[in-house]
Each structure stands twice: as structure tokens, then as C-alpha cells.
């Protein structure tokens, strides 16, 4: 949220340079203009975009439709590379595709940086009461704010969704919120890169990788926070992991 395809391409440049001789890169631009994400404005000029500002069913569905149109117009693709909220959109699309009677299998592999969990279109949304408490739509029973903030850290007082939500529109839960364990539903090879010091999304990134089957899944950890690391050591580890993933893709 609050970056752009141009910014993502710049952040990815060191890794992209090592792969570009063998692969073409096509970047999808979110269509909703928004405020810059924390720490972005100081390094990258606007405009800034997102796939959706508030995770209502309508907005999330629109983001998935945008991705589907992009795949139809620009594909086929070997794989998808995504960061943070973009990774959540990509994972949500892959999960939806896996539920189709005839899955399209739009990507052969996936690389996710600092992924947040995808939003579950089948979840019962939540909203607020007049007294400010949270509750599921159709129920008066309160939901603890702790459970809300676990699924949606963006709704905390300093969160990026705080000013965008009117506190009336029902919001979706993230996938796996009410499950004891997350089912590995996505069968393509994958690489998951996230920071041990990403205070907001580390736990979600750890859960997100469990959406992918373990036998072809690699994890790379770093210490650069909610960002794509560009130091030599981390870049080398990421490149090796991606190459391993690509070999697994070719074998598959």
C-alpha cells in the first residue's frame, strides 16, 4: 500500500539485474491513488498507489479482477514476484484459482517479499457498533480488539487503514484467522523473503508461506525490516533461493 510499480521495480533492481538475461519482467500498477507508505516519500517521489485501501469485499474483489485482466492481457507468465500487500493479492488469486472446477494455474512459481496474509472473500465480515466495539456482520456479540489487530494491524491507531475506513463498511478477515493451522493449498514452487525485525508483518509472512506446499518452498530471512534488502549478502541468498525455485519449476 502506498508505493507503485515504478518503486517496486527500483527496489527489486539488484535481484532483477541478475535474472533479466533469462526472464522478462512486467509490472502491474495498482489503480487506487493513495498516501505514501511509511518511509517511502523520503526516497521516492509520487504518485503512490495501492490495489485497495480498505479490505471490503468489493475492493478486494476489484483488485483480483484487475490481476486477472492483467494475466489475460499480458500473460502467460512463468511466475509472480510480489511485495507485502501485493503478495496478499497474488496469494488470494492463487487460492481462488485452486478452488475452481478447472484451475487456470496462472503462475508456475512465486516469490513473495514481506507478505501479508491474503483476505478471505468467504469470511464473515466485521464492522463496529455505535459504542465502538467490533462485531461480525449479523451478530451483536463483540469481538476482541486483540483478535482484530492480529488480523488487521493496519487498523491500529497509527495504521495505514485508520483514516480510510469509515468504521461502517464491513471488512474481510485475513485467511486463516479462525483456523488452528493453515492448509497448504498452493502447489507451485515458492520463495518467501521476510525480516526477523518486521514488527508489523513478520508473523503474517511466516503464516503466508505455509499456504504453499512445503516440499518446494524456501524461506530467506533478513534484518532490513519491511523492505526488500539490497545488501550484498542478503541479495546473494535471495538469488540462490530463486534459482533453486526456478530449477524446481523446470523439473515440475
Helices and strands as residue ranges (DSSP letters): H 5-11, H 13-19, E 32-34, E 48-50, H 57-74, E 79-83, H 85-98, E 109-113, E 126-128, E 134-136, E 142-143, H 145-151, G 153-155, E 189-195, H 202-208, G 209-211, G 214-216, E 217-222, H 232-251
